[in-house]
Amino acid sequence: MDGVQPGDPRRGARAVIAAMAQDPPPRRLLLGHGGFDAVTTTLEAALADIRSNKTLSRTTDFPA
């Protein structure tokens, strides 16, 4: 795919270097529109599923 891939390897490398220069560096770094969109969509769906059972989840503690 050389030359036709959606991501620019040089820009990706610069982003990784910039991320590692942060204090503290990120634990996760998503590169490119596709990667960012895919991961955030998946995580948002998982969070919505978790939140849909919030009340039930919280019923398992001992009474206060």
mmCIF file of the N, C-alpha and C atoms, coordinates in Angstrom:
data_MODEL
# 
_entry.id   MODEL 
# 
loop_
_atom_site.group_PDB 
_atom_site.id 
_atom_site.type_symbol 
_atom_site.label_atom_id 
_atom_site.label_alt_id 
_atom_site.label_comp_id 
_atom_site.label_asym_id 
_atom_site.label_entity_id 
_atom_site.label_seq_id 
_atom_site.pdbx_PDB_ins_code 
_atom_site.Cartn_x 
_atom_site.Cartn_y 
_atom_site.Cartn_z 
_atom_site.occupancy 
_atom_site.B_iso_or_equiv 
_atom_site.pdbx_formal_charge 
_atom_site.auth_seq_id 
_atom_site.auth_comp_id 
_atom_site.auth_asym_id 
_atom_site.auth_atom_id 
_atom_site.pdbx_PDB_model_num 
ATOM 1   N N  . MET A 1 1  ? 0.816   -1.187 0.000  1.00 0.00 ? 1  MET A N  1 
ATOM 2   C CA . MET A 1 1  ? 0.000   0.000  0.000  1.00 0.00 ? 1  MET A CA 1 
ATOM 3   C C  . MET A 1 1  ? 0.867   1.260  0.000  1.00 0.00 ? 1  MET A C  1 
ATOM 4   N N  . ASP A 1 2  ? 2.130   1.120  -0.221 1.00 0.00 ? 2  ASP A N  1 
ATOM 5   C CA . ASP A 1 2  ? 3.035   2.258  -0.131 1.00 0.00 ? 2  ASP A CA 1 
ATOM 6   C C  . ASP A 1 2  ? 2.542   3.427  -0.967 1.00 0.00 ? 2  ASP A C  1 
ATOM 7   N N  . GLY A 1 3  ? 2.298   4.533  -0.299 1.00 0.00 ? 3  GLY A N  1 
ATOM 8   C CA . GLY A 1 3  ? 1.860   5.728  -0.996 1.00 0.00 ? 3  GLY A CA 1 
ATOM 9   C C  . GLY A 1 3  ? 0.360   5.900  -1.061 1.00 0.00 ? 3  GLY A C  1 
ATOM 10  N N  . VAL A 1 4  ? -0.411  4.847  -0.761 1.00 0.00 ? 4  VAL A N  1 
ATOM 11  C CA . VAL A 1 4  ? -1.866  4.966  -0.818 1.00 0.00 ? 4  VAL A CA 1 
ATOM 12  C C  . VAL A 1 4  ? -2.532  4.640  0.522  1.00 0.00 ? 4  VAL A C  1 
ATOM 13  N N  . GLN A 1 5  ? -1.738  4.365  1.552  1.00 0.00 ? 5  GLN A N  1 
ATOM 14  C CA . GLN A 1 5  ? -2.307  4.087  2.864  1.00 0.00 ? 5  GLN A CA 1 
ATOM 15  C C  . GLN A 1 5  ? -2.889  5.370  3.451  1.00 0.00 ? 5  GLN A C  1 
ATOM 16  N N  . PRO A 1 6  ? -3.892  5.231  4.325  1.00 0.00 ? 6  PRO A N  1 
ATOM 17  C CA . PRO A 1 6  ? -4.505  6.436  4.877  1.00 0.00 ? 6  PRO A CA 1 
ATOM 18  C C  . PRO A 1 6  ? -3.592  7.185  5.847  1.00 0.00 ? 6  PRO A C  1 
ATOM 19  N N  . GLY A 1 7  ? -2.703  6.483  6.503  1.00 0.00 ? 7  GLY A N  1 
ATOM 20  C CA . GLY A 1 7  ? -1.829  7.114  7.483  1.00 0.00 ? 7  GLY A CA 1 
ATOM 21  C C  . GLY A 1 7  ? -0.468  7.453  6.900  1.00 0.00 ? 7  GLY A C  1 
ATOM 22  N N  . ASP A 1 8  ? 0.109   8.532  7.390  1.00 0.00 ? 8  ASP A N  1 
ATOM 23  C CA . ASP A 1 8  ? 1.438   8.957  6.980  1.00 0.00 ? 8  ASP A CA 1 
ATOM 24  C C  . ASP A 1 8  ? 2.431   8.452  8.031  1.00 0.00 ? 8  ASP A C  1 
ATOM 25  N N  . PRO A 1 9  ? 3.307   7.511  7.684  1.00 0.00 ? 9  PRO A N  1 
ATOM 26  C CA . PRO A 1 9  ? 4.232   6.957  8.662  1.00 0.00 ? 9  PRO A CA 1 
ATOM 27  C C  . PRO A 1 9  ? 5.097   8.013  9.353  1.00 0.00 ? 9  PRO A C  1 
ATOM 28  N N  . ARG A 1 10 ? 5.500   9.028  8.640  1.00 0.00 ? 10 ARG A N  1 
ATOM 29  C CA . ARG A 1 10 ? 6.322   10.082 9.261  1.00 0.00 ? 10 ARG A CA 1 
ATOM 30  C C  . ARG A 1 10 ? 5.522   10.851 10.309 1.00 0.00 ? 10 ARG A C  1 
ATOM 31  N N  . ARG A 1 11 ? 4.285   11.164 9.980  1.00 0.00 ? 11 ARG A N  1 
ATOM 32  C CA . ARG A 1 11 ? 3.428   11.857 10.947 1.00 0.00 ? 11 ARG A CA 1 
ATOM 33  C C  . ARG A 1 11 ? 3.154   10.954 12.151 1.00 0.00 ? 11 ARG A C  1 
ATOM 34  N N  . GLY A 1 12 ? 2.975   9.682  11.902 1.00 0.00 ? 12 GLY A N  1 
ATOM 35  C CA . GLY A 1 12 ? 2.771   8.731  12.995 1.00 0.00 ? 12 GLY A CA 1 
ATOM 36  C C  . GLY A 1 12 ? 3.974   8.680  13.918 1.00 0.00 ? 12 GLY A C  1 
ATOM 37  N N  . ALA A 1 13 ? 5.156   8.629  13.337 1.00 0.00 ? 13 ALA A N  1 
ATOM 38  C CA . ALA A 1 13 ? 6.380   8.605  14.138 1.00 0.00 ? 13 ALA A CA 1 
ATOM 39  C C  . ALA A 1 13 ? 6.520   9.885  14.946 1.00 0.00 ? 13 ALA A C  1 
ATOM 40  N N  . ARG A 1 14 ? 6.216   11.015 14.333 1.00 0.00 ? 14 ARG A N  1 
ATOM 41  C CA . ARG A 1 14 ? 6.285   12.290 15.066 1.00 0.00 ? 14 ARG A CA 1 
ATOM 42  C C  . ARG A 1 14 ? 5.274   12.324 16.212 1.00 0.00 ? 14 ARG A C  1 
ATOM 43  N N  . ALA A 1 15 ? 4.105   11.761 15.994 1.00 0.00 ? 15 ALA A N  1 
ATOM 44  C CA . ALA A 1 15 ? 3.090   11.724 17.052 1.00 0.00 ? 15 ALA A CA 1 
ATOM 45  C C  . ALA A 1 15 ? 3.559   10.853 18.212 1.00 0.00 ? 15 ALA A C  1 
ATOM 46  N N  . VAL A 1 16 ? 4.181   9.723  17.917 1.00 0.00 ? 16 VAL A N  1 
ATOM 47  C CA . VAL A 1 16 ? 4.692   8.840  18.970 1.00 0.00 ? 16 VAL A CA 1 
ATOM 48  C C  . VAL A 1 16 ? 5.792   9.552  19.752 1.00 0.00 ? 16 VAL A C  1 
ATOM 49  N N  . ILE A 1 17 ? 6.691   10.204 19.064 1.00 0.00 ? 17 ILE A N  1 
ATOM 50  C CA . ILE A 1 17 ? 7.772   10.942 19.740 1.00 0.00 ? 17 ILE A CA 1 
ATOM 51  C C  . ILE A 1 17 ? 7.192   12.051 20.611 1.00 0.00 ? 17 ILE A C  1 
ATOM 52  N N  . ALA A 1 18 ? 6.220   12.794 20.081 1.00 0.00 ? 18 ALA A N  1 
ATOM 53  C CA . ALA A 1 18 ? 5.590   13.866 20.861 1.00 0.00 ? 18 ALA A CA 1 
ATOM 54  C C  . ALA A 1 18 ? 4.870   13.304 22.076 1.00 0.00 ? 18 ALA A C  1 
ATOM 55  N N  . ALA A 1 19 ? 4.225   12.172 21.917 1.00 0.00 ? 19 ALA A N  1 
ATOM 56  C CA . ALA A 1 19 ? 3.524   11.553 23.041 1.00 0.00 ? 19 ALA A CA 1 
ATOM 57  C C  . ALA A 1 19 ? 4.504   11.122 24.125 1.00 0.00 ? 19 ALA A C  1 
ATOM 58  N N  . MET A 1 20 ? 5.639   10.579 23.728 1.00 0.00 ? 20 MET A N  1 
ATOM 59  C CA . MET A 1 20 ? 6.632   10.120 24.707 1.00 0.00 ? 20 MET A CA 1 
ATOM 60  C C  . MET A 1 20 ? 7.300   11.289 25.427 1.00 0.00 ? 20 MET A C  1 
ATOM 61  N N  . ALA A 1 21 ? 7.226   12.475 24.843 1.00 0.00 ? 21 ALA A N  1 
ATOM 62  C CA . ALA A 1 21 ? 7.805   13.664 25.474 1.00 0.00 ? 21 ALA A CA 1 
ATOM 63  C C  . ALA A 1 21 ? 6.860   14.265 26.514 1.00 0.00 ? 21 ALA A C  1 
ATOM 64  N N  . GLN A 1 22 ? 5.606   13.819 26.544 1.00 0.00 ? 22 GLN A N  1 
ATOM 65  C CA . GLN A 1 22 ? 4.647   14.324 27.525 1.00 0.00 ? 22 GLN A CA 1 
ATOM 66  C C  . GLN A 1 22 ? 5.004   13.797 28.915 1.00 0.00 ? 22 GLN A C  1 
ATOM 67  N N  . ASP A 1 23 ? 4.630   14.562 29.924 1.00 0.00 ? 23 ASP A N  1 
ATOM 68  C CA . ASP A 1 23 ? 4.894   14.137 31.296 1.00 0.00 ? 23 ASP A CA 1 
ATOM 69  C C  . ASP A 1 23 ? 3.595   14.104 32.078 1.00 0.00 ? 23 ASP A C  1 
ATOM 70  N N  . PRO A 1 24 ? 3.035   12.970 32.328 1.00 0.00 ? 24 PRO A N  1 
ATOM 71  C CA . PRO A 1 24 ? 3.508   11.647 31.942 1.00 0.00 ? 24 PRO A CA 1 
ATOM 72  C C  . PRO A 1 24 ? 3.089   11.310 30.512 1.00 0.00 ? 24 PRO A C  1 
ATOM 73  N N  . PRO A 1 25 ? 3.765   10.366 29.885 1.00 0.00 ? 25 PRO A N  1 
ATOM 74  C CA . PRO A 1 25 ? 3.360   9.960  28.531 1.00 0.00 ? 25 PRO A CA 1 
ATOM 75  C C  . PRO A 1 25 ? 2.026   9.218  28.592 1.00 0.00 ? 25 PRO A C  1 
ATOM 76  N N  . PRO A 1 26 ? 1.263   9.257  27.523 1.00 0.00 ? 26 PRO A N  1 
ATOM 77  C CA . PRO A 1 26 ? -0.027  8.560  27.523 1.00 0.00 ? 26 PRO A CA 1 
ATOM 78  C C  . PRO A 1 26 ? 0.163   7.054  27.615 1.00 0.00 ? 26 PRO A C  1 
ATOM 79  N N  . ARG A 1 27 ? -0.768  6.410  28.269 1.00 0.00 ? 27 ARG A N  1 
ATOM 80  C CA . ARG A 1 27 ? -0.737  4.946  28.341 1.00 0.00 ? 27 ARG A CA 1 
ATOM 81  C C  . ARG A 1 27 ? -1.206  4.335  27.029 1.00 0.00 ? 27 ARG A C  1 
ATOM 82  N N  . ARG A 1 28 ? -2.004  5.088  26.306 1.00 0.00 ? 28 ARG A N  1 
ATOM 83  C CA . ARG A 1 28 ? -2.515  4.632  25.015 1.00 0.00 ? 28 ARG A CA 1 
ATOM 84  C C  . ARG A 1 28 ? -2.462  5.801  24.037 1.00 0.00 ? 28 ARG A C  1 
ATOM 85  N N  . LEU A 1 29 ? -2.143  5.507  22.801 1.00 0.00 ? 29 LEU A N  1 
ATOM 86  C CA . LEU A 1 29 ? -2.120  6.527  21.757 1.00 0.00 ? 29 LEU A CA 1 
ATOM 87  C C  . LEU A 1 29 ? -2.738  5.925  20.504 1.00 0.00 ? 29 LEU A C  1 
ATOM 88  N N  . LEU A 1 30 ? -3.827  6.508  20.071 1.00 0.00 ? 30 LEU A N  1 
ATOM 89  C CA . LEU A 1 30 ? -4.495  6.033  18.864 1.00 0.00 ? 30 LEU A CA 1 
ATOM 90  C C  . LEU A 1 30 ? -4.024  6.883  17.695 1.00 0.00 ? 30 LEU A C  1 
ATOM 91  N N  . LEU A 1 31 ? -3.638  6.235  16.632 1.00 0.00 ? 31 LEU A N  1 
ATOM 92  C CA . LEU A 1 31 ? -3.126  6.947  15.465 1.00 0.00 ? 31 LEU A CA 1 
ATOM 93  C C  . LEU A 1 31 ? -4.118  6.868  14.312 1.00 0.00 ? 31 LEU A C  1 
ATOM 94  N N  . GLY A 1 32 ? -4.374  7.997  13.717 1.00 0.00 ? 32 GLY A N  1 
ATOM 95  C CA . GLY A 1 32 ? -5.226  8.056  12.532 1.00 0.00 ? 32 GLY A CA 1 
ATOM 96  C C  . GLY A 1 32 ? -6.708  8.134  12.859 1.00 0.00 ? 32 GLY A C  1 
ATOM 97  N N  . HIS A 1 33 ? -7.442  8.648  11.893 1.00 0.00 ? 33 HIS A N  1 
ATOM 98  C CA . HIS A 1 33 ? -8.893  8.777  12.051 1.00 0.00 ? 33 HIS A CA 1 
ATOM 99  C C  . HIS A 1 33 ? -9.550  7.412  12.254 1.00 0.00 ? 33 HIS A C  1 
ATOM 100 N N  . GLY A 1 34 ? -9.169  6.454  11.437 1.00 0.00 ? 34 GLY A N  1 
ATOM 101 C CA . GLY A 1 34 ? -9.793  5.131  11.503 1.00 0.00 ? 34 GLY A CA 1 
ATOM 102 C C  . GLY A 1 34 ? -9.556  4.447  12.836 1.00 0.00 ? 34 GLY A C  1 
ATOM 103 N N  . GLY A 1 35 ? -8.318  4.480  13.295 1.00 0.00 ? 35 GLY A N  1 
ATOM 104 C CA . GLY A 1 35 ? -7.998  3.868  14.583 1.00 0.00 ? 35 GLY A CA 1 
ATOM 105 C C  . GLY A 1 35 ? -8.715  4.551  15.723 1.00 0.00 ? 35 GLY A C  1 
ATOM 106 N N  . PHE A 1 36 ? -8.689  5.877  15.735 1.00 0.00 ? 36 PHE A N  1 
ATOM 107 C CA . PHE A 1 36 ? -9.351  6.633  16.791 1.00 0.00 ? 36 PHE A CA 1 
ATOM 108 C C  . PHE A 1 36 ? -10.852 6.341  16.801 1.00 0.00 ? 36 PHE A C  1 
ATOM 109 N N  . ASP A 1 37 ? -11.478 6.419  15.624 1.00 0.00 ? 37 ASP A N  1 
ATOM 110 C CA . ASP A 1 37 ? -12.926 6.207  15.540 1.00 0.00 ? 37 ASP A CA 1 
ATOM 111 C C  . ASP A 1 37 ? -13.322 4.785  15.933 1.00 0.00 ? 37 ASP A C  1 
ATOM 112 N N  . ALA A 1 38 ? -12.565 3.794  15.492 1.00 0.00 ? 38 ALA A N  1 
ATOM 113 C CA . ALA A 1 38 ? -12.899 2.406  15.811 1.00 0.00 ? 38 ALA A CA 1 
ATOM 114 C C  . ALA A 1 38 ? -12.816 2.142  17.313 1.00 0.00 ? 38 ALA A C  1 
ATOM 115 N N  . VAL A 1 39 ? -11.747 2.606  17.936 1.00 0.00 ? 39 VAL A N  1 
ATOM 116 C CA . VAL A 1 39 ? -11.565 2.344  19.369 1.00 0.00 ? 39 VAL A CA 1 
ATOM 117 C C  . VAL A 1 39 ? -12.579 3.120  20.197 1.00 0.00 ? 39 VAL A C  1 
ATOM 118 N N  . THR A 1 40 ? -12.771 4.393  19.897 1.00 0.00 ? 40 THR A N  1 
ATOM 119 C CA . THR A 1 40 ? -13.705 5.164  20.712 1.00 0.00 ? 40 THR A CA 1 
ATOM 120 C C  . THR A 1 40 ? -15.145 4.683  20.544 1.00 0.00 ? 40 THR A C  1 
ATOM 121 N N  . THR A 1 41 ? -15.514 4.257  19.354 1.00 0.00 ? 41 THR A N  1 
ATOM 122 C CA . THR A 1 41 ? -16.853 3.711  19.146 1.00 0.00 ? 41 THR A CA 1 
ATOM 123 C C  . THR A 1 41 ? -17.047 2.444  19.975 1.00 0.00 ? 41 THR A C  1 
ATOM 124 N N  . THR A 1 42 ? -16.062 1.573  19.980 1.00 0.00 ? 42 THR A N  1 
ATOM 125 C CA . THR A 1 42 ? -16.142 0.336  20.754 1.00 0.00 ? 42 THR A CA 1 
ATOM 126 C C  . THR A 1 42 ? -16.216 0.625  22.248 1.00 0.00 ? 42 THR A C  1 
ATOM 127 N N  . LEU A 1 43 ? -15.375 1.535  22.726 1.00 0.00 ? 43 LEU A N  1 
ATOM 128 C CA . LEU A 1 43 ? -15.375 1.858  24.153 1.00 0.00 ? 43 LEU A CA 1 
ATOM 129 C C  . LEU A 1 43 ? -16.663 2.548  24.581 1.00 0.00 ? 43 LEU A C  1 
ATOM 130 N N  . GLU A 1 44 ? -17.195 3.437  23.752 1.00 0.00 ? 44 GLU A N  1 
ATOM 131 C CA . GLU A 1 44 ? -18.452 4.104  24.081 1.00 0.00 ? 44 GLU A CA 1 
ATOM 132 C C  . GLU A 1 44 ? -19.599 3.106  24.153 1.00 0.00 ? 44 GLU A C  1 
ATOM 133 N N  . ALA A 1 45 ? -19.615 2.131  23.258 1.00 0.00 ? 45 ALA A N  1 
ATOM 134 C CA . ALA A 1 45 ? -20.654 1.100  23.292 1.00 0.00 ? 45 ALA A CA 1 
ATOM 135 C C  . ALA A 1 45 ? -20.529 0.256  24.556 1.00 0.00 ? 45 ALA A C  1 
ATOM 136 N N  . ALA A 1 46 ? -19.308 -0.091 24.931 1.00 0.00 ? 46 ALA A N  1 
ATOM 137 C CA . ALA A 1 46 ? -19.096 -0.872 26.156 1.00 0.00 ? 46 ALA A CA 1 
ATOM 138 C C  . ALA A 1 46 ? -19.530 -0.069 27.376 1.00 0.00 ? 46 ALA A C  1 
ATOM 139 N N  . LEU A 1 47 ? -19.190 1.200  27.423 1.00 0.00 ? 47 LEU A N  1 
ATOM 140 C CA . LEU A 1 47 ? -19.569 2.047  28.550 1.00 0.00 ? 47 LEU A CA 1 
ATOM 141 C C  . LEU A 1 47 ? -21.086 2.201  28.636 1.00 0.00 ? 47 LEU A C  1 
ATOM 142 N N  . ALA A 1 48 ? -21.754 2.338  27.516 1.00 0.00 ? 48 ALA A N  1 
ATOM 143 C CA . ALA A 1 48 ? -23.217 2.425  27.510 1.00 0.00 ? 48 ALA A CA 1 
ATOM 144 C C  . ALA A 1 48 ? -23.824 1.141  28.064 1.00 0.00 ? 48 ALA A C  1 
ATOM 145 N N  . ASP A 1 49 ? -23.271 0.004  27.691 1.00 0.00 ? 49 ASP A N  1 
ATOM 146 C CA . ASP A 1 49 ? -23.754 -1.287 28.190 1.00 0.00 ? 49 ASP A CA 1 
ATOM 147 C C  . ASP A 1 49 ? -23.561 -1.380 29.704 1.00 0.00 ? 49 ASP A C  1 
ATOM 148 N N  . ILE A 1 50 ? -22.402 -0.977 30.187 1.00 0.00 ? 50 ILE A N  1 
ATOM 149 C CA . ILE A 1 50 ? -22.118 -1.002 31.625 1.00 0.00 ? 50 ILE A CA 1 
ATOM 150 C C  . ILE A 1 50 ? -23.083 -0.075 32.362 1.00 0.00 ? 50 ILE A C  1 
ATOM 151 N N  . ARG A 1 51 ? -23.248 1.132  31.843 1.00 0.00 ? 51 ARG A N  1 
ATOM 152 C CA . ARG A 1 51 ? -24.122 2.104  32.500 1.00 0.00 ? 51 ARG A CA 1 
ATOM 153 C C  . ARG A 1 51 ? -25.587 1.670  32.501 1.00 0.00 ? 51 ARG A C  1 
ATOM 154 N N  . SER A 1 52 ? -25.992 0.876  31.529 1.00 0.00 ? 52 SER A N  1 
ATOM 155 C CA . SER A 1 52 ? -27.385 0.434  31.476 1.00 0.00 ? 52 SER A CA 1 
ATOM 156 C C  . SER A 1 52 ? -27.729 -0.476 32.651 1.00 0.00 ? 52 SER A C  1 
ATOM 157 N N  . ASN A 1 53 ? -26.735 -1.021 33.311 1.00 0.00 ? 53 ASN A N  1 
ATOM 158 C CA . ASN A 1 53 ? -26.954 -1.887 34.471 1.00 0.00 ? 53 ASN A CA 1 
ATOM 159 C C  . ASN A 1 53 ? -26.429 -1.270 35.764 1.00 0.00 ? 53 ASN A C  1 
ATOM 160 N N  . LYS A 1 54 ? -26.285 0.042  35.776 1.00 0.00 ? 54 LYS A N  1 
ATOM 161 C CA . LYS A 1 54 ? -25.736 0.743  36.939 1.00 0.00 ? 54 LYS A CA 1 
ATOM 162 C C  . LYS A 1 54 ? -26.516 0.430  38.219 1.00 0.00 ? 54 LYS A C  1 
ATOM 163 N N  . THR A 1 55 ? -27.824 0.556  38.170 1.00 0.00 ? 55 THR A N  1 
ATOM 164 C CA . THR A 1 55 ? -28.635 0.325  39.360 1.00 0.00 ? 55 THR A CA 1 
ATOM 165 C C  . THR A 1 55 ? -28.475 -1.109 39.849 1.00 0.00 ? 55 THR A C  1 
ATOM 166 N N  . LEU A 1 56 ? -28.562 -2.054 38.959 1.00 0.00 ? 56 LEU A N  1 
ATOM 167 C CA . LEU A 1 56 ? -28.412 -3.454 39.340 1.00 0.00 ? 56 LEU A CA 1 
ATOM 168 C C  . LEU A 1 56 ? -27.016 -3.720 39.891 1.00 0.00 ? 56 LEU A C  1 
ATOM 169 N N  . SER A 1 57 ? -26.020 -3.175 39.284 1.00 0.00 ? 57 SER A N  1 
ATOM 170 C CA . SER A 1 57 ? -24.639 -3.369 39.745 1.00 0.00 ? 57 SER A CA 1 
ATOM 171 C C  . SER A 1 57 ? -24.452 -2.863 41.168 1.00 0.00 ? 57 SER A C  1 
ATOM 172 N N  . ARG A 1 58 ? -25.086 -1.748 41.477 1.00 0.00 ? 58 ARG A N  1 
ATOM 173 C CA . ARG A 1 58 ? -24.899 -1.127 42.792 1.00 0.00 ? 58 ARG A CA 1 
ATOM 174 C C  . ARG A 1 58 ? -25.740 -1.786 43.886 1.00 0.00 ? 58 ARG A C  1 
ATOM 175 N N  . THR A 1 59 ? -26.614 -2.725 43.516 1.00 0.00 ? 59 THR A N  1 
ATOM 176 C CA . THR A 1 59 ? -27.422 -3.416 44.530 1.00 0.00 ? 59 THR A CA 1 
ATOM 177 C C  . THR A 1 59 ? -26.644 -4.501 45.252 1.00 0.00 ? 59 THR A C  1 
ATOM 178 N N  . THR A 1 60 ? -25.424 -4.739 44.866 1.00 0.00 ? 60 THR A N  1 
ATOM 179 C CA . THR A 1 60 ? -24.682 -5.864 45.443 1.00 0.00 ? 60 THR A CA 1 
ATOM 180 C C  . THR A 1 60 ? -23.855 -5.496 46.665 1.00 0.00 ? 60 THR A C  1 
ATOM 181 N N  . ASP A 1 61 ? -23.825 -4.214 47.050 1.00 0.00 ? 61 ASP A N  1 
ATOM 182 C CA . ASP A 1 61 ? -23.102 -3.814 48.263 1.00 0.00 ? 61 ASP A CA 1 
ATOM 183 C C  . ASP A 1 61 ? -23.942 -4.150 49.504 1.00 0.00 ? 61 ASP A C  1 
ATOM 184 N N  . PHE A 1 62 ? -23.257 -4.279 50.643 1.00 0.00 ? 62 PHE A N  1 
ATOM 185 C CA . PHE A 1 62 ? -23.976 -4.407 51.903 1.00 0.00 ? 62 PHE A CA 1 
ATOM 186 C C  . PHE A 1 62 ? -24.742 -3.120 52.136 1.00 0.00 ? 62 PHE A C  1 
ATOM 187 N N  . PRO A 1 63 ? -25.912 -3.211 52.784 1.00 0.00 ? 63 PRO A N  1 
ATOM 188 C CA . PRO A 1 63 ? -26.650 -1.987 53.101 1.00 0.00 ? 63 PRO A CA 1 
ATOM 189 C C  . PRO A 1 63 ? -25.815 -1.050 53.979 1.00 0.00 ? 63 PRO A C  1 
ATOM 190 N N  . ALA A 1 64 ? -25.992 0.242  53.784 1.00 0.00 ? 64 ALA A N  1 
ATOM 191 C CA . ALA A 1 64 ? -25.239 1.210  54.570 1.00 0.00 ? 64 ALA A CA 1 
ATOM 192 C C  . ALA A 1 64 ? -25.791 1.372  55.965 1.00 0.00 ? 64 ALA A C  1 
# 
